[in-house]
């Protein structure tokens, strides 16, 4: 699943390592690495990440690439 988790994690406002974000969310670093690399995740984790960064989940996980892909499937 395309997302901007890594960009948010390393942004000036946060500047976190994968380990630091994982600890804050109560998951393993491997989980964060998987999500950043486009792996699937649970709805609960999507909400945890969105809440942590103070964003709507669609701003993080539904990037323009996903929207374009969905539009192509619906056409």
PQR file with spaces between the fields and no chain letter, atoms N, CA, C, O and H, PARSE charges and radii, in Angstrom:
ATOM       1  N    UNK     1       0.855   -1.169    0.000 -0.4000 1.5000
ATOM       2  CA   UNK     1       0.000    0.000    0.000 -0.0000 2.0000
ATOM       3  C    UNK     1       0.902    1.233    0.000  0.5500 1.7000
ATOM       4  O    UNK     1       1.733    1.409    0.891 -0.5500 1.4000
ATOM       5  N    UNK     2       0.727    2.074   -1.002 -0.4000 1.5000
ATOM       6  CA   UNK     2       1.514    3.307   -1.065 -0.0000 2.0000
ATOM       7  C    UNK     2       1.202    4.193    0.130  0.5500 1.7000
ATOM       8  O    UNK     2       0.055    4.291    0.566 -0.5500 1.4000
ATOM       9  H    UNK     2       0.053    1.931   -1.726  0.4000 1.0000
ATOM      10  N    UNK     3       2.245    4.840    0.656 -0.4000 1.5000
ATOM      11  CA   UNK     3       2.044    5.714    1.811 -0.0000 2.0000
ATOM      12  C    UNK     3       3.219    6.674    1.937  0.5500 1.7000
ATOM      13  O    UNK     3       4.227    6.550    1.242 -0.5500 1.4000
ATOM      14  H    UNK     3       3.176    4.761    0.301  0.4000 1.0000
ATOM      15  N    UNK     4       3.061    7.632    2.839 -0.4000 1.5000
ATOM      16  CA   UNK     4       4.116    8.614    3.095 -0.0000 2.0000
ATOM      17  C    UNK     4       4.622    8.523    4.538  0.5500 1.7000
ATOM      18  O    UNK     4       5.076    9.516    5.107 -0.5500 1.4000
ATOM      19  H    UNK     4       2.242    7.733    3.403  0.4000 1.0000
ATOM      20  N    UNK     5       4.540    7.331    5.119 -0.4000 1.5000
ATOM      21  CA   UNK     5       4.955    7.155    6.511 -0.0000 2.0000
ATOM      22  C    UNK     5       6.424    7.542    6.686  0.5500 1.7000
ATOM      23  O    UNK     5       6.762    8.260    7.626 -0.5500 1.4000
ATOM      24  H    UNK     5       4.171    6.525    4.657  0.4000 1.0000
ATOM      25  N    UNK     6       7.292    7.079    5.799 -0.4000 1.5000
ATOM      26  CA   UNK     6       8.718    7.394    5.938 -0.0000 2.0000
ATOM      27  C    UNK     6       8.954    8.894    5.844  0.5500 1.7000
ATOM      28  O    UNK     6       9.722    9.450    6.629 -0.5500 1.4000
ATOM      29  H    UNK     6       7.017    6.496    5.035  0.4000 1.0000
ATOM      30  N    UNK     7       8.302    9.556    4.891 -0.4000 1.5000
ATOM      31  CA   UNK     7       8.478   11.004    4.740 -0.0000 2.0000
ATOM      32  C    UNK     7       8.050   11.735    6.003  0.5500 1.7000
ATOM      33  O    UNK     7       8.718   12.673    6.438 -0.5500 1.4000
ATOM      34  H    UNK     7       7.678    9.104    4.253  0.4000 1.0000
ATOM      35  N    UNK     8       6.948   11.313    6.588 -0.4000 1.5000
ATOM      36  CA   UNK     8       6.493   11.934    7.832 -0.0000 2.0000
ATOM      37  C    UNK     8       7.466   11.643    8.969  0.5500 1.7000
ATOM      38  O    UNK     8       7.792   12.528    9.760 -0.5500 1.4000
ATOM      39  H    UNK     8       6.405   10.551    6.235  0.4000 1.0000
ATOM      40  N    UNK     9       7.920   10.415    9.043 -0.4000 1.5000
ATOM      41  CA   UNK     9       8.810    9.995   10.134 -0.0000 2.0000
ATOM      42  C    UNK     9      10.113   10.794   10.141  0.5500 1.7000
ATOM      43  O    UNK     9      10.612   11.154   11.207 -0.5500 1.4000
ATOM      44  H    UNK     9       7.655    9.696    8.400  0.4000 1.0000
ATOM      45  N    UNK    10      10.664   11.073    8.966 -0.4000 1.5000
ATOM      46  CA   UNK    10      11.950   11.777    8.894 -0.0000 2.0000
ATOM      47  C    UNK    10      11.795   13.287    8.726  0.5500 1.7000
ATOM      48  O    UNK    10      12.794   14.000    8.631 -0.5500 1.4000
ATOM      49  H    UNK    10      10.259   10.780    8.100  0.4000 1.0000
ATOM      50  N    UNK    11      10.560   13.783    8.687 -0.4000 1.5000
ATOM      51  CA   UNK    11      10.340   15.214    8.512 -0.0000 2.0000
ATOM      52  C    UNK    11      10.851   15.989    9.712  0.5500 1.7000
ATOM      53  O    UNK    11      11.055   15.428   10.788 -0.5500 1.4000
ATOM      54  H    UNK    11       9.749   13.204    8.765  0.4000 1.0000
ATOM      55  N    UNK    12      11.054   17.282    9.517 -0.4000 1.5000
ATOM      56  CA   UNK    12      11.600   18.128   10.579 -0.0000 2.0000
ATOM      57  C    UNK    12      10.749   18.101   11.840  0.5500 1.7000
ATOM      58  O    UNK    12      11.283   18.174   12.947 -0.5500 1.4000
ATOM      59  H    UNK    12      10.888   17.738    8.642  0.4000 1.0000
ATOM      60  N    UNK    13       9.462   18.001   11.693 -0.4000 1.5000
ATOM      61  CA   UNK    13       8.593   18.006   12.856 -0.0000 2.0000
ATOM      62  C    UNK    13       8.741   16.769   13.735  0.5500 1.7000
ATOM      63  O    UNK    13       8.402   16.805   14.918 -0.5500 1.4000
ATOM      64  H    UNK    13       9.028   17.942   10.794  0.4000 1.0000
ATOM      65  N    UNK    14       9.250   15.665   13.159 -0.4000 1.5000
ATOM      66  CA   UNK    14       9.351   14.418   13.914 -0.0000 2.0000
ATOM      67  C    UNK    14      10.784   13.896   13.986  0.5500 1.7000
ATOM      68  O    UNK    14      11.285   13.638   15.081 -0.5500 1.4000
ATOM      69  H    UNK    14       9.525   15.637   12.198  0.4000 1.0000
ATOM      70  N    UNK    15      11.452   13.735   12.850 -0.4000 1.5000
ATOM      71  CA   UNK    15      12.841   13.275   12.788 -0.0000 2.0000
ATOM      72  C    UNK    15      13.071   12.036   13.664  0.5500 1.7000
ATOM      73  O    UNK    15      13.915   12.038   14.560 -0.5500 1.4000
ATOM      74  H    UNK    15      11.045   13.944   11.960  0.4000 1.0000
ATOM      75  N    UNK    16      12.294   10.977   13.379 -0.4000 1.5000
ATOM      76  CA   UNK    16      12.354    9.748   14.162 -0.0000 2.0000
ATOM      77  C    UNK    16      13.031    8.621   13.391  0.5500 1.7000
ATOM      78  O    UNK    16      12.982    8.580   12.161 -0.5500 1.4000
ATOM      79  H    UNK    16      11.609   10.976   12.651  0.4000 1.0000
ATOM      80  N    UNK    17      13.655    7.720   14.113 -0.4000 1.5000
ATOM      81  CA   UNK    17      14.128    6.482   13.503 -0.0000 2.0000
ATOM      82  C    UNK    17      12.954    5.520   13.425  0.5500 1.7000
ATOM      83  O    UNK    17      11.916    5.743   14.047 -0.5500 1.4000
ATOM      84  H    UNK    17      13.696    7.753   15.112  0.4000 1.0000
ATOM      85  N    UNK    18      13.121    4.447   12.656 -0.4000 1.5000
ATOM      86  CA   UNK    18      12.080    3.420   12.620 -0.0000 2.0000
ATOM      87  C    UNK    18      11.856    2.849   14.010  0.5500 1.7000
ATOM      88  O    UNK    18      10.719    2.589   14.404 -0.5500 1.4000
ATOM      89  H    UNK    18      13.964    4.266   12.150  0.4000 1.0000
ATOM      90  N    UNK    19      12.931    2.656   14.748 -0.4000 1.5000
ATOM      91  CA   UNK    19      12.834    2.101   16.101 -0.0000 2.0000
ATOM      92  C    UNK    19      12.037    3.020   17.022  0.5500 1.7000
ATOM      93  O    UNK    19      11.217    2.549   17.809 -0.5500 1.4000
ATOM      94  H    UNK    19      13.855    2.867   14.428  0.4000 1.0000
ATOM      95  N    UNK    20      12.272    4.324   16.929 -0.4000 1.5000
ATOM      96  CA   UNK    20      11.555    5.282   17.785 -0.0000 2.0000
ATOM      97  C    UNK    20      10.069    5.309   17.458  0.5500 1.7000
ATOM      98  O    UNK    20       9.232    5.347   18.359 -0.5500 1.4000
ATOM      99  H    UNK    20      12.938    4.707   16.289  0.4000 1.0000
ATOM     100  N    UNK    21       9.742    5.289   16.168 -0.4000 1.5000
ATOM     101  CA   UNK    21       8.333    5.276   15.782 -0.0000 2.0000
ATOM     102  C    UNK    21       7.679    3.969   16.222  0.5500 1.7000
ATOM     103  O    UNK    21       6.554    3.971   16.722 -0.5500 1.4000
ATOM     104  H    UNK    21      10.422    5.258   15.436  0.4000 1.0000
ATOM     105  N    UNK    22       8.379    2.864   16.038 -0.4000 1.5000
ATOM     106  CA   UNK    22       7.848    1.565   16.441 -0.0000 2.0000
ATOM     107  C    UNK    22       7.535    1.556   17.938  0.5500 1.7000
ATOM     108  O    UNK    22       6.478    1.081   18.353 -0.5500 1.4000
ATOM     109  H    UNK    22       9.293    2.863   15.631  0.4000 1.0000
ATOM     110  N    UNK    23       8.443    2.075   18.730 -0.4000 1.5000
ATOM     111  CA   UNK    23       8.245    2.105   20.189 -0.0000 2.0000
ATOM     112  C    UNK    23       7.040    2.971   20.540  0.5500 1.7000
ATOM     113  O    UNK    23       6.240    2.603   21.401 -0.5500 1.4000
ATOM     114  H    UNK    23       9.302    2.461   18.392  0.4000 1.0000
ATOM     115  N    UNK    24       6.907    4.111   19.883 -0.4000 1.5000
ATOM     116  CA   UNK    24       5.785    5.015   20.156 -0.0000 2.0000
ATOM     117  C    UNK    24       4.441    4.374   19.804  0.5500 1.7000
ATOM     118  O    UNK    24       3.425    4.660   20.437 -0.5500 1.4000
ATOM     119  H    UNK    24       7.556    4.410   19.184  0.4000 1.0000
ATOM     120  N    UNK    25       4.444    3.504   18.788 -0.4000 1.5000
ATOM     121  CA   UNK    25       3.206    2.863   18.350 -0.0000 2.0000
ATOM     122  C    UNK    25       2.989    1.492   18.986  0.5500 1.7000
ATOM     123  O    UNK    25       1.925    0.895   18.826 -0.5500 1.4000
ATOM     124  H    UNK    25       5.269    3.272   18.273  0.4000 1.0000
ATOM     125  N    UNK    26       3.983    0.998   19.700 -0.4000 1.5000
ATOM     126  CA   UNK    26       3.855   -0.299   20.348 -0.0000 2.0000
ATOM     127  C    UNK    26       3.972   -1.476   19.398  0.5500 1.7000
ATOM     128  O    UNK    26       3.326   -2.506   19.593 -0.5500 1.4000
ATOM     129  H    UNK    26       4.848    1.483   19.831  0.4000 1.0000
ATOM     130  N    UNK    27       4.807   -1.322   18.357 -0.4000 1.5000
ATOM     131  CA   UNK    27       5.024   -2.400   17.389 -0.0000 2.0000
ATOM     132  C    UNK    27       6.532   -2.603   17.200  0.5500 1.7000
ATOM     133  O    UNK    27       7.339   -1.898   17.804 -0.5500 1.4000
ATOM     134  H    UNK    27       5.331   -0.485   18.199  0.4000 1.0000
ATOM     135  N    UNK    28       6.895   -3.556   16.369 -0.4000 1.5000
ATOM     136  CA   UNK    28       8.309   -3.809   16.109 -0.0000 2.0000
ATOM     137  C    UNK    28       8.821   -2.895   14.995  0.5500 1.7000
ATOM     138  O    UNK    28       8.048   -2.356   14.204 -0.5500 1.4000
ATOM     139  H    UNK    28       6.239   -4.129   15.878  0.4000 1.0000
ATOM     140  N    UNK    29      10.138   -2.737   14.957 -0.4000 1.5000
ATOM     141  CA   UNK    29      10.753   -1.965   13.878 -0.0000 2.0000
ATOM     142  C    UNK    29      10.472   -2.639   12.538  0.5500 1.7000
ATOM     143  O    UNK    29      10.305   -1.966   11.521 -0.5500 1.4000
ATOM     144  H    UNK    29      10.767   -3.174   15.600  0.4000 1.0000
ATOM     145  N    UNK    30      10.422   -3.954   12.542 -0.4000 1.5000
ATOM     146  CA   UNK    30      10.127   -4.693   11.315 -0.0000 2.0000
ATOM     147  C    UNK    30       8.751   -4.309   10.758  0.5500 1.7000
ATOM     148  O    UNK    30       8.577   -4.197    9.545 -0.5500 1.4000
ATOM     149  H    UNK    30      10.557   -4.501   13.369  0.4000 1.0000
ATOM     150  N    UNK    31       7.787   -4.110   11.645 -0.4000 1.5000
ATOM     151  CA   UNK    31       6.446   -3.692   11.212 -0.0000 2.0000
ATOM     152  C    UNK    31       6.509   -2.336   10.516  0.5500 1.7000
ATOM     153  O    UNK    31       5.903   -2.148    9.461 -0.5500 1.4000
ATOM     154  H    UNK    31       7.928   -4.201   12.631  0.4000 1.0000
ATOM     155  N    UNK    32       7.239   -1.395   11.105 -0.4000 1.5000
ATOM     156  CA   UNK    32       7.375   -0.070   10.493 -0.0000 2.0000
ATOM     157  C    UNK    32       8.075   -0.177    9.151  0.5500 1.7000
ATOM     158  O    UNK    32       7.655    0.452    8.179 -0.5500 1.4000
ATOM     159  H    UNK    32       7.730   -1.548   11.962  0.4000 1.0000
ATOM     160  N    UNK    33       9.141   -0.969    9.087 -0.4000 1.5000
ATOM     161  CA   UNK    33       9.872   -1.152    7.841 -0.0000 2.0000
ATOM     162  C    UNK    33       8.944   -1.724    6.760  0.5500 1.7000
ATOM     163  O    UNK    33       8.969   -1.271    5.616 -0.5500 1.4000
ATOM     164  H    UNK    33       9.482   -1.480    9.876  0.4000 1.0000
ATOM     165  N    UNK    34       8.144   -2.700    7.121 -0.4000 1.5000
ATOM     166  CA   UNK    34       7.220   -3.314    6.177 -0.0000 2.0000
ATOM     167  C    UNK    34       6.195   -2.303    5.659  0.5500 1.7000
ATOM     168  O    UNK    34       5.927   -2.244    4.459 -0.5500 1.4000
ATOM     169  H    UNK    34       8.124   -3.067    8.050  0.4000 1.0000
ATOM     170  N    UNK    35       5.630   -1.518    6.560 -0.4000 1.5000
ATOM     171  CA   UNK    35       4.641   -0.508    6.165 -0.0000 2.0000
ATOM     172  C    UNK    35       5.278    0.519    5.236  0.5500 1.7000
ATOM     173  O    UNK    35       4.702    0.870    4.206 -0.5500 1.4000
ATOM     174  H    UNK    35       5.848   -1.566    7.535  0.4000 1.0000
ATOM     175  N    UNK    36       6.461    1.000    5.595 -0.4000 1.5000
ATOM     176  CA   UNK    36       7.149    1.996    4.762 -0.0000 2.0000
ATOM     177  C    UNK    36       7.469    1.461    3.371  0.5500 1.7000
ATOM     178  O    UNK    36       7.530    2.220    2.404 -0.5500 1.4000
ATOM     179  H    UNK    36       6.929    0.715    6.431  0.4000 1.0000
ATOM     180  N    UNK    37       7.673    0.149    3.279 -0.4000 1.5000
ATOM     181  CA   UNK    37       7.978   -0.470    1.990 -0.0000 2.0000
ATOM     182  C    UNK    37       6.730   -0.889    1.223  0.5500 1.7000
ATOM     183  O    UNK    37       6.823   -1.586    0.212 -0.5500 1.4000
ATOM     184  H    UNK    37       7.624   -0.467    4.065  0.4000 1.0000
ATOM     185  N    UNK    38       5.560   -0.464    1.705 -0.4000 1.5000
ATOM     186  CA   UNK    38       4.322   -0.712    0.974 -0.0000 2.0000
ATOM     187  C    UNK    38       3.585   -1.969    1.371  0.5500 1.7000
ATOM     188  O    UNK    38       2.622   -2.353    0.708 -0.5500 1.4000
ATOM     189  H    UNK    38       5.484    0.101    2.526  0.4000 1.0000
ATOM     190  N    UNK    39       4.016   -2.626    2.444 -0.4000 1.5000
ATOM     191  CA   UNK    39       3.319   -3.824    2.896 -0.0000 2.0000
ATOM     192  C    UNK    39       1.934   -3.497    3.430  0.5500 1.7000
ATOM     193  O    UNK    39       1.659   -2.369    3.839 -0.5500 1.4000
ATOM     194  H    UNK    39       4.799   -2.315    2.983  0.4000 1.0000
ATOM     195  N    UNK    40       1.084   -4.487    3.420 -0.4000 1.5000
ATOM     196  CA   UNK    40      -0.268   -4.298    3.954 -0.0000 2.0000
ATOM     197  C    UNK    40      -0.220   -4.168    5.467  0.5500 1.7000
ATOM     198  O    UNK    40       0.680   -4.690    6.125 -0.5500 1.4000
ATOM     199  H    UNK    40       1.308   -5.403    3.088  0.4000 1.0000
ATOM     200  N    UNK    41      -1.188   -3.474    5.995 -0.4000 1.5000
ATOM     201  CA   UNK    41      -1.288   -3.312    7.437 -0.0000 2.0000
ATOM     202  C    UNK    41      -2.754   -3.345    7.838  0.5500 1.7000
ATOM     203  O    UNK    41      -3.638   -3.373    6.982 -0.5500 1.4000
ATOM     204  H    UNK    41      -1.920   -3.050    5.461  0.4000 1.0000
ATOM     205  N    UNK    42      -3.007   -3.342    9.117 -0.4000 1.5000
ATOM     206  CA   UNK    42      -4.379   -3.409    9.610 -0.0000 2.0000
ATOM     207  C    UNK    42      -5.006   -2.014    9.662  0.5500 1.7000
ATOM     208  O    UNK    42      -4.305   -1.002    9.657 -0.5500 1.4000
ATOM     209  H    UNK    42      -2.289   -3.319    9.813  0.4000 1.0000
ATOM     210  N    UNK    43      -6.304   -1.985    9.710 -0.4000 1.5000
ATOM     211  CA   UNK    43      -7.010   -0.719    9.875 -0.0000 2.0000
ATOM     212  C    UNK    43      -6.644   -0.056   11.188  0.5500 1.7000
ATOM     213  O    UNK    43      -6.526    1.166   11.271 -0.5500 1.4000
ATOM     214  H    UNK    43      -6.873   -2.807    9.713  0.4000 1.0000
ATOM     215  N    UNK    44      -6.464   -0.879   12.214 -0.4000 1.5000
ATOM     216  CA   UNK    44      -6.073   -0.345   13.518 -0.0000 2.0000
ATOM     217  C    UNK    44      -4.719    0.361   13.439  0.5500 1.7000
ATOM     218  O    UNK    44      -4.543    1.435   14.016 -0.5500 1.4000
ATOM     219  H    UNK    44      -6.559   -1.872   12.146  0.4000 1.0000
ATOM     220  N    UNK    45      -3.766   -0.238   12.729 -0.4000 1.5000
ATOM     221  CA   UNK    45      -2.441    0.374   12.605 -0.0000 2.0000
ATOM     222  C    UNK    45      -2.508    1.648   11.764  0.5500 1.7000
ATOM     223  O    UNK    45      -1.825    2.628   12.066 -0.5500 1.4000
ATOM     224  H    UNK    45      -3.908   -1.110   12.261  0.4000 1.0000
ATOM     225  N    UNK    46      -3.313    1.639   10.728 -0.4000 1.5000
ATOM     226  CA   UNK    46      -3.497    2.851    9.913 -0.0000 2.0000
ATOM     227  C    UNK    46      -3.977    3.996   10.803  0.5500 1.7000
ATOM     228  O    UNK    46      -3.477    5.116   10.704 -0.5500 1.4000
ATOM     229  H    UNK    46      -3.867    0.844   10.482  0.4000 1.0000
ATOM     230  N    UNK    47      -4.942    3.713   11.667 -0.4000 1.5000
ATOM     231  CA   UNK    47      -5.470    4.746   12.562 -0.0000 2.0000
ATOM     232  C    UNK    47      -4.446    5.183   13.603  0.5500 1.7000
ATOM     233  O    UNK    47      -4.357    6.370   13.920 -0.5500 1.4000
ATOM     234  H    UNK    47      -5.349    2.803   11.747  0.4000 1.0000
ATOM     235  N    UNK    48      -3.669    4.238   14.138 -0.4000 1.5000
ATOM     236  CA   UNK    48      -2.631    4.593   15.101 -0.0000 2.0000
ATOM     237  C    UNK    48      -1.606    5.536   14.478  0.5500 1.7000
ATOM     238  O    UNK    48      -1.210    6.531   15.086 -0.5500 1.4000
ATOM     239  H    UNK    48      -3.741    3.274   13.881  0.4000 1.0000
ATOM     240  N    UNK    49      -1.182    5.210   13.259 -0.4000 1.5000
ATOM     241  CA   UNK    49      -0.186    6.041   12.569 -0.0000 2.0000
ATOM     242  C    UNK    49      -0.768    7.418   12.277  0.5500 1.7000
ATOM     243  O    UNK    49      -0.109    8.435   12.492 -0.5500 1.4000
ATOM     244  H    UNK    49      -1.504    4.402   12.765  0.4000 1.0000
ATOM     245  N    UNK    50      -1.995    7.449   11.789 -0.4000 1.5000
ATOM     246  CA   UNK    50      -2.639    8.734   11.486 -0.0000 2.0000
ATOM     247  C    UNK    50      -2.772    9.586   12.738  0.5500 1.7000
ATOM     248  O    UNK    50      -2.495   10.785   12.702 -0.5500 1.4000
ATOM     249  H    UNK    50      -2.531    6.623   11.614  0.4000 1.0000
ATOM     250  N    UNK    51      -3.192    8.982   13.843 -0.4000 1.5000
ATOM     251  CA   UNK    51      -3.323    9.723   15.101 -0.0000 2.0000
ATOM     252  C    UNK    51      -1.978   10.225   15.589  0.5500 1.7000
ATOM     253  O    UNK    51      -1.870   11.355   16.067 -0.5500 1.4000
ATOM     254  H    UNK    51      -3.417    8.008   13.872  0.4000 1.0000
ATOM     255  N    UNK    52      -0.947    9.389   15.471 -0.4000 1.5000
ATOM     256  CA   UNK    52       0.382    9.781   15.924 -0.0000 2.0000
ATOM     257  C    UNK    52       0.860   11.028   15.175  0.5500 1.7000
ATOM     258  O    UNK    52       1.405   11.951   15.780 -0.5500 1.4000
ATOM     259  H    UNK    52      -1.035    8.472   15.083  0.4000 1.0000
ATOM     260  N    UNK    53       0.653   11.048   13.858 -0.4000 1.5000
ATOM     261  CA   UNK    53       1.117   12.176   13.053 -0.0000 2.0000
ATOM     262  C    UNK    53       0.098   13.308   12.963  0.5500 1.7000
ATOM     263  O    UNK    53       0.380   14.345   12.362 -0.5500 1.4000
ATOM     264  H    UNK    53       0.211   10.298   13.367  0.4000 1.0000
ATOM     265  N    UNK    54      -1.082   13.125   13.552 -0.4000 1.5000
ATOM     266  CA   UNK    54      -2.099   14.165   13.543 -0.0000 2.0000
ATOM     267  C    UNK    54      -2.671   14.444   12.167  0.5500 1.7000
ATOM     268  O    UNK    54      -2.944   15.590   11.811 -0.5500 1.4000
ATOM     269  H    UNK    54      -1.311   12.283   14.041  0.4000 1.0000
ATOM     270  N    UNK    55      -2.849   13.374   11.395 -0.4000 1.5000
ATOM     271  CA   UNK    55      -3.343   13.516   10.022 -0.0000 2.0000
ATOM     272  C    UNK    55      -4.513   12.574    9.782  0.5500 1.7000
ATOM     273  O    UNK    55      -4.706   11.595   10.503 -0.5500 1.4000
ATOM     274  H    UNK    55      -2.628   12.442   11.684  0.4000 1.0000
ATOM     275  N    UNK    56      -5.280   12.892    8.761 -0.4000 1.5000
ATOM     276  CA   UNK    56      -6.325   11.995    8.294 -0.0000 2.0000
ATOM     277  C    UNK    56      -5.631   10.797    7.634  0.5500 1.7000
ATOM     278  O    UNK    56      -4.664   10.990    6.897 -0.5500 1.4000
ATOM     279  H    UNK    56      -5.123   13.687    8.175  0.4000 1.0000
ATOM     280  N    UNK    57      -6.096    9.571    7.875 -0.4000 1.5000
ATOM     281  CA   UNK    57      -5.447    8.402    7.268 -0.0000 2.0000
ATOM     282  C    UNK    57      -5.315    8.494    5.751  0.5500 1.7000
ATOM     283  O    UNK    57      -4.354    7.979    5.180 -0.5500 1.4000
ATOM     284  H    UNK    57      -6.882    9.414    8.473  0.4000 1.0000
ATOM     285  N    UNK    58      -6.270    9.142    5.100 -0.4000 1.5000
ATOM     286  CA   UNK    58      -6.214    9.259    3.637 -0.0000 2.0000
ATOM     287  C    UNK    58      -5.062   10.132    3.170  0.5500 1.7000
ATOM     288  O    UNK    58      -4.585    9.986    2.045 -0.5500 1.4000
ATOM     289  H    UNK    58      -7.051    9.560    5.564  0.4000 1.0000
ATOM     290  N    UNK    59      -4.616   11.035    4.026 -0.4000 1.5000
ATOM     291  CA   UNK    59      -3.462   11.865    3.676 -0.0000 2.0000
ATOM     292  C    UNK    59      -2.178   11.050    3.694  0.5500 1.7000
ATOM     293  O    UNK    59      -1.210   11.403    3.021 -0.5500 1.4000
ATOM     294  H    UNK    59      -5.004   11.154    4.940  0.4000 1.0000
ATOM     295  N    UNK    60      -2.161    9.981    4.446 -0.4000 1.5000
ATOM     296  CA   UNK    60      -0.953    9.168    4.609 -0.0000 2.0000
ATOM     297  C    UNK    60      -0.974    7.952    3.695  0.5500 1.7000
ATOM     298  O    UNK    60       0.031    7.646    3.052 -0.5500 1.4000
ATOM     299  H    UNK    60      -2.947    9.695    4.993  0.4000 1.0000
ATOM     300  N    UNK    61      -2.088    7.263    3.629 -0.4000 1.5000
ATOM     301  CA   UNK    61      -2.137    5.981    2.940 -0.0000 2.0000
ATOM     302  C    UNK    61      -2.818    6.000    1.581  0.5500 1.7000
ATOM     303  O    UNK    61      -2.728    5.020    0.842 -0.5500 1.4000
ATOM     304  H    UNK    61      -2.904    7.511    4.151  0.4000 1.0000
ATOM     305  N    UNK    62      -3.473    7.051    1.242 -0.4000 1.5000
ATOM     306  CA   UNK    62      -4.138    7.101   -0.047 -0.0000 2.0000
ATOM     307  C    UNK    62      -3.543    8.224   -0.879  0.5500 1.7000
ATOM     308  O    UNK    62      -4.181    9.245   -1.134 -0.5500 1.4000
ATOM     309  H    UNK    62      -3.546    7.847    1.842  0.4000 1.0000
ATOM     310  N    UNK    63      -2.305    8.007   -1.292 -0.4000 1.5000
ATOM     311  CA   UNK    63      -1.587    8.996   -2.090 -0.0000 2.0000
ATOM     312  C    UNK    63      -2.164    9.050   -3.490  0.5500 1.7000
ATOM     313  O    UNK    63      -3.024    8.243   -3.844 -0.5500 1.4000
ATOM     314  H    UNK    63      -1.787    7.178   -1.085  0.4000 1.0000
ATOM     315  N    UNK    64      -1.702    9.982   -4.275 -0.4000 1.5000
ATOM     316  CA   UNK    64      -2.219   10.147   -5.635 -0.0000 2.0000
ATOM     317  C    UNK    64      -2.018    8.884   -6.458  0.5500 1.7000
ATOM     318  O    UNK    64      -2.849    8.588   -7.317 -0.5500 1.4000
ATOM     319  H    UNK    64      -1.003   10.637   -3.987  0.4000 1.0000
ATOM     320  N    UNK    65      -0.946    8.127   -6.232 -0.4000 1.5000
ATOM     321  CA   UNK    65      -0.732    6.885   -6.973 -0.0000 2.0000
ATOM     322  C    UNK    65      -1.855    5.893   -6.724  0.5500 1.7000
ATOM     323  O    UNK    65      -2.304    5.213   -7.647 -0.5500 1.4000
ATOM     324  H    UNK    65      -0.271    8.368   -5.534  0.4000 1.0000
ATOM     325  N    UNK    66      -2.304    5.810   -5.495 -0.4000 1.5000
ATOM     326  CA   UNK    66      -3.401    4.904   -5.163 -0.0000 2.0000
ATOM     327  C    UNK    66      -4.678    5.391   -5.810  0.5500 1.7000
ATOM     328  O    UNK    66      -5.420    4.597   -6.389 -0.5500 1.4000
ATOM     329  H    UNK    66      -1.939    6.362   -4.746  0.4000 1.0000
ATOM     330  N    UNK    67      -4.947    6.680   -5.722 -0.4000 1.5000
ATOM     331  CA   UNK    67      -6.160    7.246   -6.311 -0.0000 2.0000
ATOM     332  C    UNK    67      -6.165    7.020   -7.823  0.5500 1.7000
ATOM     333  O    UNK    67      -7.194    6.647   -8.387 -0.5500 1.4000
ATOM     334  H    UNK    67      -4.345    7.325   -5.252  0.4000 1.0000
ATOM     335  N    UNK    68      -5.042    7.237   -8.476 -0.4000 1.5000
ATOM     336  CA   UNK    68      -4.962    7.032   -9.926 -0.0000 2.0000
ATOM     337  C    UNK    68      -5.189    5.571  -10.266  0.5500 1.7000
ATOM     338  O    UNK    68      -5.871    5.261  -11.243 -0.5500 1.4000
ATOM     339  H    UNK    68      -4.206    7.540   -8.019  0.4000 1.0000
ATOM     340  N    UNK    69      -4.628    4.674   -9.477 -0.4000 1.5000
ATOM     341  CA   UNK    69      -4.810    3.250   -9.705 -0.0000 2.0000
ATOM     342  C    UNK    69      -6.278    2.858   -9.573  0.5500 1.7000
ATOM     343  O    UNK    69      -6.799    2.098  -10.389 -0.5500 1.4000
ATOM     344  H    UNK    69      -4.073    4.925   -8.684  0.4000 1.0000
ATOM     345  N    UNK    70      -6.939    3.379   -8.547 -0.4000 1.5000
ATOM     346  CA   UNK    70      -8.355    3.071   -8.348 -0.0000 2.0000
ATOM     347  C    UNK    70      -9.206    3.634   -9.464  0.5500 1.7000
ATOM     348  O    UNK    70     -10.156    2.986   -9.902 -0.5500 1.4000
ATOM     349  H    UNK    70      -6.515    3.997   -7.884  0.4000 1.0000
ATOM     350  N    UNK    71      -8.887    4.828   -9.932 -0.4000 1.5000
ATOM     351  CA   UNK    71      -9.651    5.429  -11.024 -0.0000 2.0000
ATOM     352  C    UNK    71      -9.541    4.568  -12.278  0.5500 1.7000
ATOM     353  O    UNK    71     -10.520    4.393  -13.003 -0.5500 1.4000
ATOM     354  H    UNK    71      -8.115    5.355   -9.576  0.4000 1.0000
ATOM     355  N    UNK    72      -8.366    4.038  -12.527 -0.4000 1.5000
ATOM     356  CA   UNK    72      -8.159    3.176  -13.691 -0.0000 2.0000
ATOM     357  C    UNK    72      -8.979    1.909  -13.604  0.5500 1.7000
ATOM     358  O    UNK    72      -9.479    1.418  -14.616 -0.5500 1.4000
ATOM     359  H    UNK    72      -7.571    4.180  -11.937  0.4000 1.0000
ATOM     360  N    UNK    73      -9.121    1.373  -12.398 -0.4000 1.5000
ATOM     361  CA   UNK    73      -9.882    0.137  -12.210 -0.0000 2.0000
ATOM     362  C    UNK    73     -11.377    0.375  -12.363  0.5500 1.7000
ATOM     363  O    UNK    73     -12.111   -0.514  -12.795 -0.5500 1.4000
ATOM     364  H    UNK    73      -8.715    1.772  -11.576  0.4000 1.0000
ATOM     365  N    UNK    74     -11.834    1.584  -12.006 -0.4000 1.5000
ATOM     366  CA   UNK    74     -13.253    1.890  -12.063 -0.0000 2.0000
ATOM     367  C    UNK    74     -13.709    2.317  -13.452  0.5500 1.7000
ATOM     368  O    UNK    74     -14.901    2.278  -13.756 -0.5500 1.4000
ATOM     369  H    UNK    74     -11.238    2.306  -11.655  0.4000 1.0000
ATOM     370  N    UNK    75     -12.778    2.719  -14.281 -0.4000 1.5000
ATOM     371  CA   UNK    75     -13.138    3.214  -15.621 -0.0000 2.0000
ATOM     372  C    UNK    75     -13.529    2.109  -16.551  0.5500 1.7000
ATOM     373  O    UNK    75     -13.857    2.365  -17.709 -0.5500 1.4000
ATOM     374  H    UNK    75     -11.810    2.750  -14.034  0.4000 1.0000
